[in-house]
Amino acid sequence: MGLLRKYFLPNAYVSSIHNLDWNLLAQSGVKGVITDLDNTLVGWDESEPTEEVRNWFRKLNELNITVTIVSNNNEARVARFCESLDVDYIFQAQKPRGKSFQKAIDQMKISSNDIVVIGDQMLTDVFGGNRRDLYTIMVVPVKQTDGLITKFNRMIERRLLNYFKRKGYIKWEE
């Protein structure tokens, strides 16, 4: 397998976290989720979880799936969002560097074979998860607007997605 595929191709791609079949994932052995926050769970400019996101966390809790939010954003932003959900988090994670992913795995006390990573960015979430040999799920960004660094990442992401499509590695439509 080429390095581009190994590091940047997600294992799955869905339009939203709400389109994942958690009953099926739990049956397949998923016990933990490392998820991004901004543009994965809610828009980057939304400070509180939506009711739909709260229900998503309730569903995972009912299935005994542990969640840790791993975000490159600052402590105030991440803590405020996570407080009402009573969920663990890592802020200023410096994704795709692997330390934050390993820290989340260690905190959850779950085998990395039983953890999935969910995020909206190939260069941070997917790359970081794939570097740790975790199962990665990429979602369509909740909002179509991004900060400057993310805009740059999205340009590279588009090239990678087009390359993977040309090679026949992906079948989904954007």
C-alpha positions in Angstrom: 0.0 0.0 0.0 1.3 3.4 -0.9 2.2 5.9 1.8 -0.5 8.3 0.6 -3.2 5.6 1.0 -1.8 4.4 4.3 -1.7 7.8 6.0 -4.4 9.9 4.3 -7.2 7.6 3.1 -9.9 7.1 5.8 -11.4 3.7 6.4 -14.9 5.1 6.0 -16.5 8.4 4.8 -20.0 9.5 5.8 -21.9 12.7 5.5 -22.4 13.2 9.2 -21.8 11.6 12.6 -25.5 11.0 12.7 -25.3 8.7 9.7 -23.1 6.1 11.5 -24.8 2.9 12.6 -23.5 2.7 16.2 -25.4 -0.5 17.0 -23.4 -2.2 14.2 -20.2 -0.6 15.3 -20.7 -1.6 18.9 -21.5 -5.2 17.7 -18.2 -5.2 15.8 -16.3 -4.4 18.9 -16.0 -0.6 19.0 -15.6 0.5 22.6 -14.1 4.0 22.2 -14.3 7.1 20.0 -11.8 9.8 19.5 -13.6 12.6 17.8 -12.7 16.1 16.6 -14.9 19.0 17.7 -15.0 21.9 15.2 -16.9 21.1 12.0 -17.2 17.5 13.0 -19.7 17.6 15.9 -20.8 21.2 15.4 -19.8 24.3 13.4 -16.5 25.8 14.4 -18.4 28.9 15.6 -21.0 27.1 17.8 -20.1 27.1 21.4 -22.7 24.6 22.7 -23.7 21.1 21.6 -26.9 20.9 19.7 -29.7 18.7 20.9 -28.9 16.3 18.1 -25.3 16.1 19.2 -26.5 15.6 22.8 -28.6 12.7 21.6 -25.6 11.3 19.8 -23.6 11.3 23.0 -26.5 9.7 24.9 -26.7 6.9 22.3 -22.9 6.2 22.6 -23.2 6.2 26.4 -26.1 3.7 26.2 -23.9 1.4 24.1 -21.0 1.8 26.7 -18.9 3.5 24.1 -16.4 5.9 25.7 -15.8 9.2 23.9 -12.8 11.6 24.1 -12.9 14.9 22.2 -9.5 15.7 20.7 -9.3 19.2 19.4 -6.6 21.6 18.2 -8.7 24.5 19.6 -8.0 26.3 22.9 -9.0 25.1 26.4 -11.8 27.6 26.9 -13.5 26.6 23.6 -13.2 22.8 24.2 -13.9 22.9 27.9 -17.1 24.9 27.5 -18.4 22.6 24.8 -17.5 19.4 26.8 -18.7 20.5 30.2 -22.4 19.8 29.8 -21.7 16.6 28.0 -19.5 15.3 30.8 -17.0 14.0 28.3 -13.2 13.9 28.5 -11.3 16.1 26.2 -7.8 17.1 25.0 -7.3 20.7 23.8 -4.5 22.2 21.8 -3.9 18.7 20.6 -1.5 19.6 17.8 -3.0 17.0 15.5 -1.8 15.2 13.5 1.0 14.7 16.0 0.4 11.3 17.6 0.8 12.3 21.3 -2.8 13.5 21.7 -4.2 10.3 20.1 -2.0 8.2 22.4 -3.1 10.3 25.4 -6.7 9.7 24.5 -6.2 6.0 24.2 -4.4 5.9 27.5 -7.1 7.9 29.2 -9.9 5.6 27.9 -8.0 2.5 28.9 -9.3 0.8 25.7 -7.3 -1.2 23.2 -6.5 0.8 20.1 -8.1 -2.0 18.1 -11.4 -1.1 19.6 -11.3 2.7 19.0 -12.4 4.7 16.0 -11.3 8.2 15.1 -13.9 10.6 13.6 -13.1 13.9 12.0 -13.7 16.3 9.1 -10.0 16.8 8.1 -7.8 14.5 6.2 -4.6 16.2 7.2 -5.2 16.3 10.9 -7.9 13.7 12.0 -7.4 11.0 9.4 -3.6 11.4 9.2 -3.2 11.4 13.0 -5.5 8.4 13.4 -3.9 6.4 10.6 -0.4 7.1 12.0 -1.6 5.3 15.2 -3.2 2.4 13.1 -6.7 3.4 14.3 -9.9 3.0 12.3 -10.6 6.4 10.8 -14.0 7.8 9.7 -14.1 11.1 7.8 -17.2 13.2 7.8 -18.3 16.1 5.6 -17.6 19.4 7.5 -20.7 20.7 9.3 -20.0 24.2 8.0 -18.4 25.2 4.7 -16.4 28.1 6.2 -13.0 27.6 7.8 -10.1 29.4 9.3 -7.0 30.3 7.2 -5.0 27.2 8.1 -7.9 24.9 7.6 -8.6 26.5 4.2 -5.0 25.6 3.2 -5.5 22.1 4.5 -8.7 21.7 2.4 -6.8 22.6 -0.8 -4.4 19.8 -0.2 -7.3 17.5 0.9 -9.1 18.2 -2.5 -6.0 17.1 -4.4 -5.6 13.9 -2.3 -9.3 13.1 -2.7 -9.1 13.6 -6.5 -6.0 11.4 -6.6 -7.7 8.6 -4.6 -10.7 8.9 -6.9 -8.6 8.6 -10.1 -6.9 5.5 -8.6 -10.2 4.0 -7.7 -9.5 3.9 -4.0 -12.7 5.7 -3.0 -16.2 5.3 -4.3 -18.1 8.0 -2.4 -19.3 11.3 -3.8 -18.5 14.5 -2.1 
